[in-house]
Amino acid sequence: MTSNNETQTYSIKKNDSDPHRIVIVGGGAGGLELATSLGNKLGKSGRARIVLVDCTSVHIWKPLLHEVAAGSMDASAHQLEYAAQARWHHFVFQQGALTALDRERKIITVAAVNDTDGFELLPQRELAYDTLVLAIGSVTNFFKVPGAEQHAIAVDTLSQAEHFRSRMIAACMRADRRIDLREGEQAPRPKLNIAIIGGGATGVELSAELRNTAEVLGAYGLHQLDAKRDIHITLIEAAPRILSALPEQVSIKTAALLQKLHIKVMTNEKVSEIQPLKVATASGKVLVSDLTVWAAGIQAPSILMQLGLAVNHLGQIKVAQTLVSETDPDIFAFGDCASCPWPLKDKSENNTVPPRAQAAHQQAVFMFDALERRLDGRPLQNFNYHDLGSLVSLGRFDAVGNLMGPLIGSTLFIEGFLARMLYISLYRRHLIALHGFMRTTADTLGQWLQRKTAPRVKLH
């Protein structure tokens, strides 16, 4: 086994006849879709060698993480192993985190991978590239709020979502036994308080899913609490309204739906400190919280500021409208980690492409064409983002959103069954990009049949 001090170097190009080396860092929705499409065409033909790098071994569509956290989705049924996808679609997978970039030698360094006991599974490696694509997404932004990183749970990764789910089940069982961690003795009345910080799509969707989970856990006998009377869910937002990035009509309708679910919504409340079992706001309010979730924002990974590439004030890589880095013509970046111009957007607002799943998907499709053009020696085109609207799912209770586009002419508000079906179709479109239509159809049918014989939420 290679020691921790040794570094292995892979894919050193010997001569001009060797395949063009495209290294994609980040296996999120955009990165994995791009690696799959490039592998199917350029990798299969031998025209290019496609390498995907990610710090984890499995992929799950990030917008589903709130369902995993609530237990309404079994992650094992929806996660995809990168190694298997690489084998099926003619690209190479390398597990590990990006730690360094040597632009002169055209090499990236990938960190060693250890098991849960600390033993090395994969050594530190150097990967050579001809074209580098950075798509490493985003991480949680705690905005330097005292105690937030220590005492709040983020749901930005699969492990974090699974961690929260197990914590919630344990908290429900403790509350049912009247065990109050604040008092160290039995509480006079069983209760559970959950605070969700951040009224964006993640916070809103998680609050509704948690209400559903509380009801189902009670139905299966894991607790005898009244889901609405004894389990208190509070959504805290610093802005004047929840879903502030969406049209006001969507925000108003969603707030009304949450109220019907007995979810308390607090707006204009900026969190000032988080303690182990309390949340304090700048206005002086103190909320009791057995479980605190942080869903208040994202930021670019810190590694991006260490690569020697131009970044903006948020740490995102500055790219031209071609998605080429402003610093290096051999490096592309897209998705949450990139700051891409959006010239068609109202100049009075932030004129960069927003960090949304639909943007990453559109950029992945654009990047496939751009990389083919690069290999052919043709000029690159400009990426134009088309905002198709936004959808917010409240689980089995409802869904709301707005549609946009040239066929509509303006913003169209939708809710109910149509909104729910469109929300589900976004995930199915992602699966089709990874597996094709026939396999996605078969997989959807299999999951539907499995749900008929499984609990509505994961109970452990």
C-alpha positions as CSV (number, residue, x, y, z in Angstrom):
1,M,0.0,0.0,0.0
2,T,1.2,3.5,-0.8
3,S,2.2,5.5,2.2
4,N,0.6,8.9,3.1
5,N,3.8,10.7,2.0
6,E,3.8,9.3,-1.5
7,T,1.9,10.7,-4.4
8,Q,0.9,8.8,-7.5
9,T,0.6,10.5,-10.8
10,Y,-1.9,9.3,-13.4
11,S,-2.6,10.0,-17.1
12,I,0.6,11.7,-18.2
13,K,0.2,12.4,-21.9
14,K,3.1,10.8,-23.9
15,N,2.5,12.4,-27.3
16,D,0.0,14.3,-29.4
17,S,-1.7,11.1,-30.6
18,D,-2.9,10.3,-27.1
19,P,-6.6,11.1,-26.3
20,H,-7.4,14.6,-25.1
21,R,-7.7,14.5,-21.2
22,I,-10.8,16.1,-19.8
23,V,-10.9,16.1,-16.0
24,I,-14.2,17.1,-14.3
25,V,-14.1,17.9,-10.6
26,G,-17.4,17.6,-8.9
27,G,-20.0,14.8,-9.4
28,G,-23.2,16.9,-8.6
29,A,-26.1,17.1,-11.0
30,G,-24.2,19.1,-13.7
31,G,-20.8,17.4,-13.3
32,L,-22.2,13.8,-13.5
33,E,-24.5,14.7,-16.4
34,L,-21.5,16.1,-18.3
35,A,-19.2,13.2,-17.6
36,T,-21.9,10.8,-18.7
37,S,-22.7,12.5,-22.0
38,L,-19.0,13.0,-22.8
39,G,-18.2,9.4,-21.9
40,N,-21.0,8.1,-24.1
41,K,-19.6,10.0,-27.1
42,L,-16.0,11.0,-26.7
43,G,-14.9,8.4,-24.2
44,K,-16.5,5.5,-26.0
45,S,-14.9,6.5,-29.3
46,G,-11.5,6.9,-27.7
47,R,-11.3,10.5,-28.9
48,A,-11.0,11.8,-25.3
49,R,-10.3,10.3,-21.8
50,I,-12.9,11.5,-19.4
51,V,-12.1,11.5,-15.7
52,L,-14.7,12.5,-13.0
53,V,-13.4,13.4,-9.5
54,D,-15.6,13.6,-6.4
55,C,-14.8,13.4,-2.7
56,T,-17.7,10.8,-2.1
57,S,-18.4,7.5,-3.7
58,V,-22.1,8.0,-4.4
59,H,-24.3,10.6,-6.1
60,I,-27.7,11.7,-5.1
61,W,-29.7,14.6,-6.6
62,K,-29.2,17.5,-4.1
63,P,-32.8,18.8,-4.2
64,L,-33.8,15.5,-2.7
65,L,-31.8,15.8,0.5
66,H,-34.6,17.4,2.5
67,E,-36.7,14.3,1.8
68,V,-33.8,12.1,3.0
69,A,-33.5,14.2,6.1
70,A,-37.2,13.8,6.9
71,G,-37.1,10.1,6.2
72,S,-39.7,10.3,3.4
73,M,-37.1,9.0,0.9
74,D,-34.7,6.1,1.4
75,A,-31.4,7.3,0.0
76,S,-30.2,3.8,-0.8
77,A,-33.0,3.5,-3.4
78,H,-32.0,6.7,-5.2
79,Q,-28.2,7.0,-4.8
80,L,-25.9,6.1,-7.7
81,E,-22.4,4.8,-7.3
82,Y,-19.9,6.8,-9.4
83,A,-17.8,3.7,-10.2
84,A,-20.8,1.9,-11.7
85,Q,-21.8,4.9,-13.7
86,A,-18.3,5.3,-15.0
87,R,-18.2,1.6,-16.0
88,W,-21.5,1.9,-17.9
89,H,-20.7,5.2,-19.7
90,H,-17.0,5.0,-20.6
91,F,-15.4,7.4,-18.2
92,V,-13.0,7.0,-15.3
93,F,-13.9,7.8,-11.6
94,Q,-11.4,9.0,-9.1
95,Q,-12.5,9.4,-5.5
96,G,-11.0,12.2,-3.4
97,A,-11.1,15.9,-2.7
98,L,-9.4,18.5,-4.8
99,T,-6.5,20.0,-2.8
100,A,-4.2,21.8,-5.3
101,L,-3.9,23.0,-8.9
102,D,-0.6,23.3,-10.8
103,R,-1.6,25.3,-13.9
104,E,1.9,25.2,-15.4
105,R,2.2,21.4,-15.3
106,K,-1.6,21.0,-15.9
107,I,-2.0,18.8,-12.9
108,I,-4.5,18.7,-10.0
109,T,-3.8,17.0,-6.7
110,V,-6.5,14.7,-5.2
111,A,-6.4,13.9,-1.5
112,A,-6.1,10.5,-0.1
113,V,-9.2,8.6,1.0
114,N,-9.4,6.9,4.4
115,D,-12.0,4.5,5.8
116,T,-14.0,5.2,9.0
117,D,-11.1,3.8,11.1
118,G,-8.6,6.2,9.5
119,F,-6.8,3.6,7.4
120,E,-5.8,4.8,3.9
121,L,-7.9,3.3,1.1
122,L,-6.6,5.4,-1.8
123,P,-3.3,7.4,-1.8
124,Q,-2.9,11.1,-2.7
125,R,-2.8,11.4,-6.5
126,E,-1.9,13.8,-9.2
127,L,-4.1,13.8,-12.3
128,A,-3.0,15.4,-15.5
129,Y,-5.4,17.2,-17.8
130,D,-5.6,19.0,-21.1
131,T,-9.0,20.6,-20.2
132,L,-10.1,21.0,-16.6
133,V,-13.8,21.5,-15.7
134,L,-14.6,22.7,-12.1
135,A,-18.1,21.9,-11.0
136,I,-17.7,21.3,-7.3
137,G,-20.9,23.0,-6.2
138,S,-21.3,24.8,-2.9
139,V,-21.2,24.3,0.8
140,T,-23.2,25.6,3.7
141,N,-22.7,29.3,4.7
142,F,-23.2,29.8,8.4
143,F,-22.5,33.6,8.1
144,K,-20.2,33.5,11.1
145,V,-23.3,33.2,13.5
146,P,-21.9,32.2,16.9
147,G,-22.7,28.6,17.6
148,A,-24.3,27.9,14.3
149,E,-21.7,25.5,12.9
150,Q,-21.4,23.7,16.3
151,H,-25.0,23.3,17.3
152,A,-27.1,23.5,14.1
153,I,-27.4,20.6,11.6
154,A,-27.0,21.4,7.9
155,V,-28.6,19.2,5.2
156,D,-26.2,20.0,2.4
157,T,-24.8,16.5,2.0
158,L,-26.1,12.9,2.2
159,S,-24.3,12.2,5.5
160,Q,-25.7,15.3,7.0
161,A,-29.3,14.5,5.9
162,E,-29.0,10.9,7.3
163,H,-27.6,12.3,10.6
164,F,-30.5,14.7,11.0
165,R,-33.0,11.9,10.3
166,S,-31.6,9.7,13.0
167,R,-31.5,12.6,15.4
168,M,-35.1,13.4,14.8
169,I,-36.3,9.9,15.4
170,A,-34.4,9.8,18.7
171,A,-35.8,13.2,19.7
172,C,-39.3,12.0,19.1
173,M,-38.8,8.9,21.2
174,R,-37.2,11.0,24.0
175,A,-40.1,13.4,24.0
176,D,-42.6,10.5,24.1
177,R,-40.9,9.3,27.3
178,R,-41.0,12.9,28.7
179,I,-37.2,13.1,28.8
180,D,-36.3,16.8,28.6
181,L,-32.6,17.4,28.0
182,R,-32.8,20.9,29.4
183,E,-34.0,19.8,32.8
184,G,-32.3,16.4,33.0
185,E,-35.6,14.9,34.2
186,Q,-39.1,14.1,33.0
187,A,-40.9,17.0,31.4
188,P,-44.5,17.7,32.6
189,R,-45.8,17.3,29.0
190,P,-44.2,15.5,26.0
191,K,-43.0,18.0,23.4
192,L,-40.5,18.4,20.7
193,N,-39.3,21.8,19.3
194,I,-37.7,22.0,15.9
195,A,-36.2,25.3,14.5
196,I,-35.4,25.6,10.8
197,I,-33.2,28.6,10.0
198,G,-33.7,29.8,6.5
199,G,-36.9,30.4,4.6
200,G,-35.6,29.5,1.2
201,A,-36.8,26.4,-0.8
202,T,-34.8,24.0,1.3
203,G,-36.1,25.3,4.6
204,V,-39.7,25.5,3.4
205,E,-39.7,22.0,1.8
206,L,-38.0,20.4,4.9
207,S,-40.6,21.9,7.3
208,A,-43.5,20.4,5.4
209,E,-41.8,17.0,5.1
210,L,-41.0,17.0,8.8
211,R,-44.7,17.6,9.6
212,N,-45.6,14.6,7.4
213,T,-42.8,12.5,9.1
214,A,-44.1,13.3,12.6
215,E,-47.5,12.1,11.7
216,V,-46.2,8.8,10.1
217,L,-43.8,8.0,13.0
218,G,-46.8,8.3,15.3
219,A,-48.9,6.0,13.1
220,Y,-46.2,3.4,13.3
221,G,-46.0,3.6,17.1
222,L,-42.6,5.2,17.5
223,H,-44.2,7.9,19.6
224,Q,-47.6,8.8,21.0
225,L,-47.3,12.5,20.5
226,D,-49.9,14.6,18.7
227,A,-48.0,15.6,15.6
228,K,-49.5,19.1,15.5
229,R,-49.9,19.9,19.2
230,D,-46.8,18.3,20.6
231,I,-44.3,18.7,17.8
232,H,-43.6,22.4,17.2
233,I,-41.9,23.4,13.9
234,T,-40.7,27.0,13.5
235,L,-39.3,28.4,10.3
236,I,-37.1,31.5,10.8
237,E,-36.3,33.9,8.0
238,A,-34.3,37.1,8.1
239,A,-36.0,38.6,5.1
240,P,-39.5,40.2,5.1
241,R,-41.0,37.0,3.5
242,I,-40.1,33.4,2.9
243,L,-39.0,32.4,-0.6
244,S,-37.8,35.9,-1.2
245,A,-36.1,34.9,-4.5
246,L,-39.5,33.9,-5.9
247,P,-42.5,35.9,-6.9
248,E,-44.5,37.3,-4.0
249,Q,-47.6,35.3,-4.9
250,V,-45.7,32.1,-4.5
251,S,-44.4,33.3,-1.1
252,I,-47.9,34.3,0.1
253,K,-49.5,31.1,-1.0
254,T,-46.7,29.0,0.6
255,A,-46.9,30.8,3.9
256,A,-50.6,30.2,4.0
257,L,-50.1,26.5,3.4
258,L,-47.5,26.2,6.1
259,Q,-49.9,27.9,8.5
260,K,-52.5,25.2,7.8
261,L,-49.8,22.6,8.6
262,H,-49.3,24.3,12.0
263,I,-45.8,25.4,11.1
264,K,-44.9,28.7,12.6
265,V,-43.3,31.2,10.2
266,M,-41.1,34.0,11.7
267,T,-39.9,36.6,9.2
268,N,-37.7,39.7,9.7
269,E,-35.9,37.7,12.4
270,K,-32.1,37.4,12.0
271,V,-30.5,34.7,14.1
272,S,-27.8,36.1,16.4
273,E,-26.7,33.0,18.2
274,I,-27.3,29.3,18.5
275,Q,-26.9,27.4,21.7
276,P,-27.2,23.6,22.3
277,L,-30.9,23.8,22.9
278,K,-31.8,27.4,22.1
279,V,-31.9,29.9,19.2
280,A,-31.6,33.6,19.8
281,T,-32.5,36.3,17.4
282,A,-31.3,39.9,17.0
283,S,-34.7,41.2,18.2
284,G,-34.2,39.6,21.5
285,K,-36.4,36.5,21.1
286,V,-35.1,33.2,22.5
287,L,-36.7,30.0,21.1
288,V,-36.4,26.6,22.7
289,S,-35.1,24.1,20.1
290,D,-34.4,20.4,20.6
291,L,-33.3,20.2,17.0
292,T,-31.9,23.1,15.0
293,V,-31.5,23.0,11.2
294,W,-29.4,25.5,9.2
295,A,-30.7,26.1,5.7
296,A,-29.9,29.8,5.5
297,G,-27.5,30.0,2.6
298,I,-24.6,28.6,0.6
299,Q,-21.1,29.7,-0.3
300,A,-18.3,28.5,-2.7
301,P,-15.9,25.9,-1.3
302,S,-12.8,27.5,0.3
303,I,-10.5,25.5,-2.0
304,L,-11.5,27.7,-4.9
305,M,-9.7,30.7,-3.4
306,Q,-6.5,28.6,-3.2
307,L,-6.2,27.7,-6.9
308,G,-4.8,30.9,-8.2
309,L,-7.9,31.6,-10.3
310,A,-9.8,34.9,-10.3
311,V,-12.8,34.7,-7.9
312,N,-15.6,37.1,-6.9
313,H,-16.5,38.3,-3.4
314,L,-18.4,35.0,-2.8
315,G,-15.4,32.9,-3.7
316,Q,-16.9,31.8,-7.0
317,I,-14.6,31.4,-10.0
318,K,-15.0,34.2,-12.5
319,V,-15.9,32.9,-15.9
320,A,-16.7,34.5,-19.3
321,Q,-20.0,33.8,-20.9
322,T,-18.3,30.8,-22.6
323,L,-17.8,29.4,-19.1
324,V,-14.0,29.6,-19.6
325,S,-12.1,30.9,-16.5
326,E,-11.0,34.5,-16.8
327,T,-7.6,33.4,-15.7
328,D,-6.8,30.3,-17.7
329,P,-8.3,29.3,-21.2
330,D,-7.8,25.6,-20.4
331,I,-10.1,25.7,-17.3
332,F,-13.9,25.9,-17.4
333,A,-16.2,26.2,-14.4
334,F,-20.0,26.0,-14.1
335,G,-22.8,25.5,-11.5
336,D,-22.8,26.9,-8.0
337,C,-19.0,27.3,-7.9
338,A,-18.9,29.7,-10.9
339,S,-19.8,33.3,-11.4
340,C,-21.2,33.4,-14.9
341,P,-22.6,36.6,-16.5
342,W,-26.3,36.8,-17.2
343,P,-26.6,39.8,-19.7
344,L,-30.3,39.4,-20.3
345,K,-31.1,39.9,-16.6
346,D,-32.3,43.2,-15.3
347,K,-29.2,45.3,-14.9
348,S,-30.5,46.7,-11.6
349,E,-30.1,43.3,-10.0
350,N,-27.3,40.8,-9.6
351,N,-26.4,40.0,-13.2
352,T,-25.0,36.5,-12.7
353,V,-26.6,33.1,-13.3
354,P,-28.3,32.0,-10.0
355,P,-27.2,28.8,-8.2
356,R,-30.1,26.6,-9.2
357,A,-30.3,23.0,-10.4
358,Q,-31.9,24.1,-13.7
359,A,-28.9,26.4,-14.3
360,A,-26.4,23.5,-13.7
361,H,-28.4,21.3,-16.1
362,Q,-28.4,23.9,-18.8
363,Q,-24.7,24.6,-18.4
364,A,-23.9,20.9,-18.5
365,V,-25.7,20.6,-21.9
366,F,-23.8,23.7,-23.0
367,M,-20.5,22.4,-21.8
368,F,-20.9,19.2,-23.8
369,D,-21.1,21.2,-27.0
370,A,-18.4,23.6,-25.9
371,L,-15.9,20.8,-25.3
372,E,-16.7,19.2,-28.6
373,R,-16.0,22.6,-30.2
374,R,-12.8,22.8,-28.3
375,L,-11.6,19.5,-29.6
376,D,-12.6,20.4,-33.2
377,G,-10.8,23.8,-33.0
378,R,-14.1,25.7,-33.5
379,P,-14.9,28.9,-31.6
380,L,-16.9,28.7,-28.4
381,Q,-20.4,30.1,-28.2
382,N,-21.8,32.1,-25.3
383,F,-24.0,30.5,-22.7
384,N,-27.5,32.0,-22.3
385,Y,-29.4,31.1,-19.2
386,H,-33.2,30.7,-19.5
387,D,-35.1,31.0,-16.3
388,L,-37.9,28.5,-16.6
389,G,-39.4,29.4,-13.2
390,S,-39.2,27.7,-9.8
391,L,-41.2,25.0,-8.0
392,V,-41.5,24.3,-4.2
393,S,-42.8,21.0,-3.0
394,L,-44.6,20.6,0.3
395,G,-44.5,16.8,0.1
396,R,-47.8,15.0,0.0
397,F,-49.6,18.2,1.1
398,D,-49.2,20.5,-2.0
399,A,-46.7,22.1,-4.4
400,V,-46.6,25.7,-5.7
401,G,-44.4,27.6,-8.1
402,N,-44.2,29.8,-11.1
403,L,-43.4,29.0,-14.8
404,M,-41.6,31.3,-17.1
405,G,-40.6,31.2,-20.8
406,P,-41.3,32.5,-24.3
407,L,-44.3,30.3,-24.7
408,I,-45.9,31.6,-21.6
409,G,-45.1,35.3,-22.2
410,S,-44.9,36.1,-18.5
411,T,-44.9,34.5,-15.1
412,L,-47.6,31.9,-14.6
413,F,-48.5,30.8,-11.0
414,I,-49.3,27.1,-10.6
415,E,-50.1,24.9,-7.6
416,G,-51.6,21.6,-6.7
417,F,-51.4,18.4,-8.8
418,L,-49.8,20.1,-11.9
419,A,-47.1,21.8,-9.8
420,R,-46.4,18.5,-8.0
421,M,-46.1,16.6,-11.3
422,L,-43.8,19.2,-12.8
423,Y,-41.6,19.1,-9.6
424,I,-41.3,15.3,-9.9
425,S,-40.5,15.7,-13.6
426,L,-37.4,17.7,-12.8
427,Y,-35.8,14.7,-11.1
428,R,-36.9,12.4,-13.8
429,R,-35.3,14.6,-16.4
430,H,-32.0,14.3,-14.4
431,L,-32.3,10.5,-14.3
432,I,-33.0,10.4,-18.1
433,A,-29.7,12.4,-18.6
434,L,-27.9,9.8,-16.6
435,H,-29.6,6.5,-17.6
436,G,-31.7,7.1,-20.7
437,F,-35.5,7.0,-21.1
438,M,-36.0,3.2,-21.0
439,R,-34.0,2.5,-17.8
440,T,-35.4,5.6,-16.0
441,T,-39.0,4.3,-16.8
442,A,-38.1,0.8,-15.5
443,D,-36.5,2.3,-12.4
444,T,-39.5,4.6,-11.7
445,L,-41.9,1.6,-11.9
446,G,-39.7,-0.5,-9.6
447,Q,-39.6,2.3,-7.0
448,W,-43.4,2.7,-7.2
449,L,-43.9,-1.0,-6.6
450,Q,-41.4,-0.9,-3.7
451,R,-43.3,2.0,-2.0
452,K,-46.4,-0.2,-2.0
453,T,-44.7,-2.6,0.4
454,A,-42.6,-0.3,2.5
455,P,-43.4,2.3,5.2
456,R,-44.0,5.8,4.1
457,V,-40.9,7.0,5.9
458,K,-37.7,5.3,6.9
459,L,-38.2,4.2,10.6
460,H,-34.5,3.7,11.7
